[in-house]
């Protein structure tokens, strides 16, 4: 990957629907070679896909608790069972296995506290091998980005 590929990636992260002719101009290429590079980055899996970023308030999903999960036992089977089960809960928008304690951090999106409580009681607490759940709410999102720094 050269400097032009990196420039293409930076621009597309910021504006995924940027027209090819504008992208080409911004990175110093003519449209045809620019499009070939984008297609190559897509084919190589560097560009994994495209998505619309939604305003959480506008779609009624602004309640976003973080849930720390500690498993009763940390074995391969327990982790696989937990990770497979969490895939089926659409409100869990991010699940990370942590180093040390707790074992997992879940980012959950719901409409409000009552909906989260029902999810917590009916689904999260029932996940396999869960010992404890601890939820927290952020007072304010200070920074949120989908862009990763590309050297």
C-alpha positions as CSV (number, residue, x, y, z in Angstrom):
1,X,0.0,0.0,0.0
2,X,1.5,3.3,-1.1
3,X,0.8,6.9,-0.1
4,X,-1.9,7.3,-2.7
5,X,-3.8,4.2,-1.4
6,X,-3.5,5.6,2.1
7,X,-4.8,9.0,0.9
8,X,-7.8,7.2,-0.7
9,X,-8.5,5.4,2.5
10,X,-8.4,8.6,4.6
11,X,-10.8,10.3,2.3
12,X,-13.2,7.4,2.1
13,X,-13.3,7.0,5.8
14,X,-14.4,10.6,6.2
15,X,-16.9,10.5,3.2
16,X,-17.7,7.0,2.0
17,X,-20.0,8.3,-0.7
18,X,-17.4,10.6,-2.2
19,X,-17.8,10.5,-6.0
20,X,-14.8,8.9,-7.8
21,X,-14.0,12.0,-9.8
22,X,-13.8,14.1,-6.6
23,X,-11.8,11.4,-4.8
24,X,-9.4,11.2,-7.8
25,X,-8.9,15.0,-7.7
26,X,-8.2,15.0,-4.0
27,X,-5.6,12.3,-4.2
28,X,-3.9,13.5,-7.4
29,X,-5.1,10.8,-9.9
30,X,-7.3,10.7,-12.9
31,X,-10.6,9.0,-12.3
32,X,-9.8,5.6,-14.0
33,X,-6.7,4.8,-12.0
34,X,-8.4,6.0,-8.9
35,X,-11.3,3.7,-9.4
36,X,-9.0,0.8,-10.1
37,X,-7.2,1.5,-6.8
38,X,-10.5,1.6,-4.9
39,X,-11.6,-1.6,-6.5
40,X,-8.3,-3.3,-5.6
41,X,-8.6,-2.1,-2.0
42,X,-12.1,-3.5,-1.9
43,X,-11.0,-6.8,-3.4
44,X,-8.1,-7.2,-1.0
45,X,-10.4,-6.6,1.9
46,X,-8.7,-3.4,3.0
47,X,-12.0,-1.7,2.5
48,X,-14.4,-4.1,4.3
49,X,-17.6,-2.4,3.3
50,X,-19.6,0.8,3.3
51,X,-22.3,1.9,5.8
52,X,-24.6,4.8,6.7
53,X,-23.8,6.4,10.0
54,X,-27.0,7.0,11.9
55,X,-27.8,9.7,14.4
56,X,-28.7,7.7,17.5
57,X,-31.2,10.4,18.8
58,X,-33.0,10.6,15.4
59,X,-33.7,6.9,15.4
60,X,-34.5,6.7,19.1
61,X,-31.5,4.7,20.2
62,X,-29.6,7.1,22.4
63,X,-29.5,5.0,25.6
64,X,-26.0,3.5,25.4
65,X,-24.8,1.6,28.5
66,X,-21.5,-0.2,28.8
67,X,-21.7,-3.6,30.4
68,X,-18.8,-5.3,32.0
69,X,-19.1,-9.1,32.1
70,X,-17.2,-11.5,34.3
71,X,-17.5,-15.2,33.4
72,X,-17.9,-17.9,36.1
73,X,-15.2,-19.8,34.5
74,X,-12.7,-18.8,31.8
75,X,-12.3,-21.8,29.6
76,X,-12.2,-22.1,25.9
77,X,-15.6,-23.7,25.9
78,X,-17.1,-21.0,28.1
79,X,-15.7,-18.2,26.0
80,X,-16.9,-19.7,22.8
81,X,-20.4,-20.3,24.2
82,X,-20.6,-16.7,25.5
83,X,-19.2,-15.2,22.3
84,X,-21.6,-17.2,20.1
85,X,-24.6,-16.3,22.3
86,X,-23.8,-12.6,22.3
87,X,-23.9,-12.5,18.5
88,X,-27.7,-13.1,18.6
89,X,-28.4,-9.9,20.7
90,X,-28.9,-7.1,18.2
91,X,-28.7,-4.4,20.9
92,X,-25.1,-5.4,21.7
93,X,-23.3,-3.4,19.0
94,X,-19.8,-4.1,20.2
95,X,-18.4,-6.9,22.3
96,X,-14.7,-7.0,23.3
97,X,-12.8,-9.8,25.1
98,X,-10.6,-8.0,27.6
99,X,-7.2,-8.8,29.0
100,X,-7.5,-9.3,32.8
101,X,-10.8,-8.6,34.7
102,X,-13.5,-8.2,33.7
103,X,-13.6,-10.7,30.9
104,X,-15.7,-8.7,28.4
105,X,-16.9,-5.2,27.7
106,X,-20.3,-4.9,25.8
107,X,-21.5,-1.7,24.2
108,X,-25.3,-1.8,24.2
109,X,-27.8,0.5,22.4
110,X,-31.4,0.7,23.4
111,X,-34.2,3.3,23.4
112,X,-34.4,4.0,27.2
113,X,-33.7,2.7,30.7
114,X,-36.8,0.4,30.8
115,X,-35.9,-1.3,27.6
116,X,-32.3,-1.8,28.8
117,X,-33.5,-3.3,32.1
118,X,-35.6,-5.8,30.2
119,X,-32.7,-6.7,28.0
120,X,-30.4,-6.9,31.0
121,X,-32.8,-9.3,32.9
122,X,-34.1,-11.3,30.0
123,X,-31.0,-11.7,27.8
124,X,-27.8,-10.4,29.2
125,X,-28.1,-12.1,32.6
126,X,-29.0,-15.4,30.8
127,X,-25.9,-15.5,28.6
128,X,-23.9,-18.7,29.2
129,X,-21.3,-18.7,32.0
130,X,-22.0,-15.2,33.2
131,X,-21.0,-14.7,36.8
132,X,-21.5,-10.9,37.1
133,X,-22.7,-8.0,35.0
134,X,-21.9,-4.4,35.8
135,X,-23.4,-1.6,33.8
136,X,-22.4,2.0,33.5
137,X,-23.6,5.0,31.6
138,X,-21.4,7.8,30.2
139,X,-22.5,11.3,31.2
140,X,-21.3,12.6,27.8
141,X,-19.7,11.3,24.7
142,X,-16.6,13.5,24.3
143,X,-15.3,11.8,21.1
144,X,-16.7,9.2,18.8
145,X,-15.2,8.4,15.4
146,X,-15.4,5.5,13.0
147,X,-12.1,6.6,11.4
148,X,-8.8,4.8,12.2
149,X,-5.6,6.7,11.9
150,X,-3.8,5.7,8.7
151,X,0.0,6.4,8.8
